[in-house]
Amino acid sequence: MEAVRRWRADWRCPTTLLCIYGFFSTVKPLEPFLIPYLTGPEKNLTTEQVNNQIFPVWTYSYLSVLVPVFLLTDWLRYKPVVVFQSVTLFITTAMLLWLKSVPAMQAMQFFYGVVTASEVAYFSYIYSVVDQKRYRKATSYCRSVQLLGYTVGSVLGQLLISFNLMSYNNILVLTLVLTAIALLVSCLLPMPQQSMFFHRRHAGQKTGTEGAERHEDGTWDETEHTSIAKISLKEIRDEKAEETEDKAGVGLDEKGPRTEDLEESVGAESCSQVLILLWRDFLQCYSSRQLLYWSVWWAMATCGYNQTVNYVQVLWEHVQPSQNLSIYNGGVEAVSNLLSAATAYGIGFTEVRWEQWGELALGGFSGLGAAALFLMTFVGNIWVCYAGYVIFKCLYMLLITIAMYQIAADLSMERYALVFGANNFGALTLQTIITSVVVDSRGLGLGIIPQFTIYASYFSFIAVVFSLRGLFTIWRVQRNNKDSPPSVKNEPPVLDEHRF
């Protein structure tokens, strides 16, 4: 028993449990074959209904619950939201299995939007139970296992479909079993005692940020700063004593208030201050022009990437109907996941001065992604579509890895979560606009070929903007080097970081 207690107290325990949860929650054998399943005899829906009426609900749901879920995740300290995500995923799979009508599938997409929004808990939980020196290792484990789950699910689905080992409905039953295992594991996760914003310290303890103000480089000065850490337990005791004396004419007992009451008071008092702190950090982070440019690319490219991934199966179904010929969607997803992981991993070993060449890389590789999308759209060959999709996904994973590194390099963990969440919210807002105008049947309700023509043109616009910006950055750096004295010409170029 002592060995078990020591293991549960070690960082390996929550990391292992979270990895197990991440694996079983991402093994979805039917996901690469969702369009053939919905348009087949099991559901008997049309491609237009799926494309223009059902799929847009996911985008609207995701946007509507993203901010509330983000705040609740930190307030509830991660674990409850992880459990809630697994419960919602189980409900989504059950609805997909047993319900058939368009309104039922729209409700299923709403619940899946909640599942997607709850992923913030999965990626934030580990930082609350692991020492900072273990962040990189624990994060790599969790992300690698999650990618492994997606890959195993795609390969398993391809094998089951290609060899007729299971029907679509039986595959969903298998997915329900895997989701139930994930739900059980999520209940075993230890409950964190702190979070990044609402619960930044234990009772009777001070955080490293108390009474300090943080600079952009992540350092702190012992100055006055409005934050949730400014409320000390002593102040709360004094306030409670005064309130009790005013109301009852007596003071607190000599033991003072209970720990639970103190923590509850801290959370209640600091809610508005947390929102103020988030807003101030938001303004300070995005006052950096370089961070702003990388974040704008992040939001725009992620919007286009999500639209492409969400609707690519509809394009594949248009090019080669699954009812007539064999399809290899699962194999393509597995290959794209593995190659994307290899691409993202390999970029860590490249020695490039991204602050100088990064924006030009964003523009150039976005242009290649646009070319891949144009090929997928206008060449009516399924293998060209498959190859174009793999290339497009690898290019995006390459660039998003660079963007994540550049943005997070000088951010503390609190601002890391804030900026990444804000970028994803911006991407989702753009995605909602495009979906409501281009895809939704209440908007233009375009077919799949015009849709992908717009997506390819959208990435072409990104490529032009950031290529021009990248050329300007390189010209400015070279001009600054020429104007610099000879003694500093050999130093690395420093980009202009003016504030708005």
LINMO-V674338 format. One line per field, one symbol per residue. ss: DSSP state (H for helix, E for strand, C for the rest). psi: psi as a letter, one per 30 degrees, with the letter a starting at -180 (. if undefined). burial: 1 if it has 9 or more other C-alpha atoms within 8 Angstrom, else 0. Layout:
BEGIN
ss->???
psi->???
burial->???
END
This chain:
BEGIN
ss->CHHHHHHHHCHHHHHHHHHHHHHHHHCCCCHHHHHHHHHCCCCCCCHHHHHHHHHHHHHHHHHHHHHHHHHHHHHCCCHHHHHHHHHHHHHHHHHHHHCCCHHHHHHHHHHHHHHHHCHHHHHHHHHHHCCHHHHHHHHHHHHHHHHHHHHHHHHHHHHHHHCCCCCHHHHHHHHHHHHHHHHHHHHHCCCCCCCCCCCCCCCCCCCCCCCCEECCCCCEECCCCCCHHHCCHHHHHHHHHHHHHHHHCCCCCCCCCCHHHHHHHHHHHHHHHHHHHHHHHHHHHCCEHHHHHHHHHHHHHHHHHHHHHHHHHHHHHHHCCCCCCCCCHHHHHHHHHHHHHHHHHHHHHCCCCHHHHHHHHHHHHHHHHHHHHHHHHHCCCHHHHHHHHHHHHHHHHHHHHHHHHHHHCCCCHHHHHHHHHHHHHHHHHHHHHHHHHHHCCCCCCCCHHHHHHHHHHHHHHHHHHHHHHHHHHHHHHHHHHHHCCHHHCCCCCCCCCCEC
psi->eeeeeeefflffeeeeeeeeeeefffjiffefgeeeeefafefhlleeeeefeeefeeeeeeeffeeeeeeeeeefheeeeeeeeeeeeeeeeeeeefleleeeeeeeeeeeeeeefffeeeffeffffklefgeeeeeeeeeeeeeeeeeeeeeeeeeeeeghfkleeeeeeeeeeeeeeeeeeeffkkkkflafeeifllkglklfgkglkklfgflkkilkkjlfffjleeeeeeeeeeeeeeefglallffllleeeeeeeeeeegeeeeeeeeeeeeeeegfkeeeeeeeeeeeeeeeeeeeeeegeeeeeeeejkffelklheeeeeeeeeeeeeeeeefffgkikiffefeeeeeeefeeeeeeeeeeeefjhkeeeeeeeeeeeeeeeeeeeeeeeeeefegkleefeeeeeeeeeeeeeeeeeeeeeeeekffbehlleeeefeeeeeefeeeeeefeeeeeeeeeeeeeeeefllffgfflkkklkhll.
burial->00000011001011101111111111111101111111110010101011111111111111101100110111111111111011111111111110000101110111111110111111011111110000100110110011111111111111111000010000111011011111101100100101111111110000000111100001010000001111101001100111011000000100000000011011100110110011001100111110110111111111111111001011111011110000001111111111111011001000000101111111111111111111111001010111011111111111111110011100100111011000111111111101111111101111010011101111110111111111101100100110000000100000000000
END
